[in-house]
Amino acid sequence: MARFKLTIEYDGTDFVGWQRQDNGLGVQQVVEEAVKGFCGETVTVHVAGRTDAGVHALGQVAHFDLGRDAAPDTVRDALNFHMKAWPVSIIAAEEVPGGDDGFHARFTARERAYLYRITNRRAPLALNRNRTWWVPFPLDADAMDKAAKVLIGRHDFTSFRAAQCQAESPVKTLDVLDVERSGEELHVRARARSFLHHQVRNLVGTLKLVGEGKWTADDVRRALDARDRSAAGPTAPAAGLYLVEVLY
């Protein structure tokens, strides 16, 4: 039995999310069917972090167990061959220790990094439609970055948690939350061991209020302290969010 770690890139636009679901096609289903097409085995592909419908990945990490030996490059190339109809790519495959004490994409991850892209210009999107959040009025990236620092650290993030979140506790430690402008784009970068459901998108939606001049950093702090989802800003669209990296 061999365990393979996969680094995966995908465009989430046409998927119902990572997880295999009955109401549409999930990325997990595409990868699992590619494994079956490659070697005939039915496997479960475990992932570092499930992404929602419309969310993209540059460096998602997953693993699965294979009952036969195979070279990692062969696994990568074979899976990509069987997924060529879909916007999913195995960037790398490597054999890792298996068993209960071995590598696990989710449980041995130390940190997850996300990028949220906002296109801040008057003209609508053409090439980047479904890949960034288009905001046509000016945003103050410096003010957003200052307000973001209020949220760094260990907090009860109930105000930024989706109602359907299944996490046992709303307390998380946010290690990084930065906002910077790059030309006509704003990049929001977040890093933590783990995140609540919709946490990054709710943080971005709240920081946008600061960028518009409607809120201040003090308003963000009050929203955090309220521990009430209705006290924070709206949920930013899924299209701008990317899982960039998982660290082990």
N, C-alpha and C positions, 0 to 999 in steps of 0.2 A: 504494500500500500504506500503510495507516494503522495505527498501533499505539495500542492503548487500555489504559490503566491502570485497573484495577477495585479498589475497596475493598469488601470483602465481609463480610457478617455471616451466621453460620449456627449452627444448633443441631446439634451433631454426634451426637446420641443414636442416630439410626437409620442413620448412615452408617458405612462401613468405614474411614473416614478421608478425607483430601483426595484421595488418589491414585486414579485409575481402576484398578479391580481386577476379577479374574474371579470372586471369591468374594462379591461384593455390590456395592452402589451406593456410589460415591465422589462427593464434592462436585464434583470435577473433571468427571466425566461429566455431571452435571446442568448445569453451566455450559456445557460444550462443546456439548451437545445444544440448549441454549437459543440459542446463537449460530447453530447450523445452522437452527433453527426461525425465527430472525429473518431470516437472509439467504441460507440455503442453502449456506453455506460450511462445510467441515470444517476446524476449526482445532485447534491445541494450545494450551491455556491453561497458562501457566507461573506458578508460585506462589512467594511469598517463603519459605514454610516449610511443608512437608507436616505436617499434623496427623494424629494417630492416631485410631482408632475411638473415638467417644464424646467427643472433645475439641471444644470450641466455639471460635468466633471472633467477636470484636467489630470487628476491623479487619484482617482478612486482606487481603493485596494480591496481585494477579495481573495478568498482561498477556496479550494476544493480538494477532495481526496480522490485519487485515481487508483484503480486496482491493478494497474500495469505500469511498467517502467516506460518512461519517455523522456527524451531530451527536452529541456525547457524551451529551447528555440523552436523545436518541433511543435510543442504545445501552443506557443504563441502564434506561429504561422498557420497551424491547422485551425485554431479557433477563429482567427481573422478571415480565413478562407470561407468558413461556414457562416460568418456574420457579414459578408460583403454587401448584403442587401440593406444593412442597417447602419446608422451613424454611430457605430460602436467600434472601438479599436483597442486591442490588447497591446499596450505599449511595451510591456516587459512581462516575462514569466520566469520564475525561479523556483527551484525545489527547496523546501524549508522543512524543519523538523515537524513531525506530526504527533499524534497522540494527545492525551489530556494535558501534558506539560509542554506541548510544542507550540508552534506559531498559531495564533488565531487572529484573523483580520480585525475583529471587533474588540476582543477582550484584552489583547496584548498591546493595543494602540496606546501611545502616550499623549498624543496631541493631534488635533485636526485643524486644518487651516482653510479658511474660506475667503473668496474674493467676491465683492459685489460691484458690478459696473453700472454707472449711471452716465448716459450720454446727455450732456447739458448744452444744448444748442437750440436755436429756433427752428431749423429745418427738421422735418421728420426723418425717421430712419428708413433706409433702403437695404443696405447690405447687412446691417446689424439688427434688423428686426428679429425679435425672439431671442436676442443674445444680450441686450442691455435694457435698462429702464430709461425711456426717453422722457426727459424733463425739459420743457421748452423755455422756462423762465430762469433767470440767473440764480445760482446757488453759491453761498459763501462757504467754500471748503474749509477755510481756516476756522470759522465759527463752529462748523460741524465737528472738526477734529478736537477743538477745545472741549466741546460738550461730550464727545466720546470718552474723554478721559475720566469723566464722572462715573462711567460704567465699568471701568477696569477694576478687577479684584474679585473677591468672594462676596457674592450678594444673593439675596432671594430675588430671582428674576421672574416672579409671578406676573408682573406687568408686561413682560415680553414673551409670555408663554402661550401657545395655542391652547384653546379649550380642550382639544382632543389629545393633548400631550399625555403620554403614558409613563413619563419618568416618575420615579418614586418620590423625588424631592425637587423643588424648584430652585434649590441652592446650587449654584455653579460658580466656578472660578474662571473669569475671563482674563486671559493673559495679555492679549493684544486687541486693541480696537483703534485703528488709524484711518484717517480720511485724508486723501491727497488728490490734487488736481493734476491731470496729465493731458494737456491740450483741452479738447472739448469733453473729455471724460473725467469723472470723479471715480476714484477707486476706494472702496471701503474694505479694509482687511481685518479679519477677525481670527483669533487663534485661541483655542482652549482644549482641555482634555476631552470634553464632550459638551454638547449643546442641547438645549431644549427644542422641542418641535416648533419650528418657525421663529426661533430666537433671533437668528441673524437678520431675517427679513423684517421682523418687528423692530429691531434696533435701527435698521436702515430707514424704515418708514418714519420713525421718531426723529432721527437726525435730519431728515429732509425738512421737517418743520423748522428746525434751527437754521438750516441753509436758506430757507425762504424768509427768515426774519420774524416768523410767527412765534417761535419759542426761543428761550435762552438755555444756557447750561443749567441754571437753577430750576427751570421747568422740567428738564430731563431728570434731575435729581429727585424732584418731588414725585415724578411719575414712578421712578424706581422705588422710592420709599412707600408709595401707596400700596404696593403689592396687589394691584388690581389691573387686569388687562385693559379695562375701559379708560384707565388714566394715561395710557401711553398712546403713541401715534399709530397710524394704519400699518397694515402689512404690505411691505414692498412686493412688487410682482416677482414671480418665480424666475422669469427670464433672465434677470441680471445676476443670478447667484451661481457660483462655481465652487465645487469642492476641489481645492487646488492640491492639497498634499495631506498625507497621513504619516505621522512620525512614530517610529517604534523604538 
